[in-house]
């Protein structure tokens, strides 16, 4: 079953009330995990670190200022964690610095999530690897060699990779869902998908490709101020995505090609049989002129057409009578 992460991130805008409302919404739409982002501004970015273009569009002047404006305190996060536990949804958070990661792994999370921006952060990877906890590793902005280097720090038997394109929102032509299969083949690890598109088609496609995790941003209002709202779904959209993913899961079935129970009863009426196309008398040879394939109540399976040609009728046949 696909594990669905509702990426709340910083879409609460630094408001504890909004953070709790988003946890409630994540539970209501059927997500398995409510995920946030946690960082100490001074430890994640220098005072002069520039914002990315999509962040600059929101009038943030620096990375540190943006983080400070959007971050909850640790006391507030403890309240979010308690609330998630109370409503029955798993809490997760990605850390923007090693101190925050150590705080999270001190009994507050079950799985470490490392975002794409820290895939090349050897210090954080080492902290994560030393815990021997399960790790979900996003691979946005990474090459295969970057991923190999990151995995050297981690307990590889406990790592799940996420195909990811770090664009917000991500153009649909840049999603590259085909990489799910290639990542699975190259690294011999479970692979999921972190979706930054503005719609739900890519996530549904990822589920059809066997993604074990799907991570998608959710917001209470896509028009809100903040860096991630434009690449997020509102709750009614997220619920639709979850419902479709669950339908896709049911449709995947088995790798074996076999008759489905629902089609067995149709085979007798849909598969064609060999019948007489004109009257045939005893001793007459079967030829293309006197037998044909039709849907019929009886007769040899039509696959035996060429084996039947040239053999002799052992009795008379009327038109459309099945060849015994």
Number of C-alpha atoms within 10 A of each C-alpha: 12 17 14 22 23 30 29 27 24 24 28 23 19 17 17 17 12 15 24 19 15 24 26 17 22 27 20 15 18 18 23 17 23 29 25 24 22 26 24 20 20 14 13 19 19 13 13 11 13 15 18 12 11 16 18 15 13 14 13 19 16 18 21 21 18 20 23 15 15 21 24 24 16 15 9 17 22 13 15 23 21 14 16 21 12 10 12 14 20 20 24 26 27 23 24 22 20 20 15 19 22 16 14 21 16 9 8 16 18 15 20 23 22 23 22 20 14 20 21 17 14 14 13 20 21 15 17 24 22 11 14 15 17 19 23 21 27 27 27 18 14 17 10 12 9 13 18 12 14 21 18 13 17 22 16 17 12 15 22 22 26 27 31 27 24 21 17 19 19 17 12 14 8 12 21 13 21 12 15 21 16 13 20 17 12 10 16 12 15 21 28 32 29 29 29 27 26 20 19 19 13 19 27 21 16 26 23 15 18 19 26 18 24 25 24 27 27 29 27 19 14 17 9 14 14 21 23 23 25 21 20 27 25 15 18 13 15 25 19 14 22 20 14 17 23 15 14 18 16 10 10 12 10 7 6 6 7 7 9 9 8 7 10 9 10 10 10 15 12 12 14 20 25 25 27 24 19 15 13 20 14 11 12 15 16 20 16 14 9 17 23 20 21 20 17 18 13 18 19 17 18 19 13 12 17 12 9 19 14 12 13 14 17 14 12 14 20 14 13 22 21 23 23 13
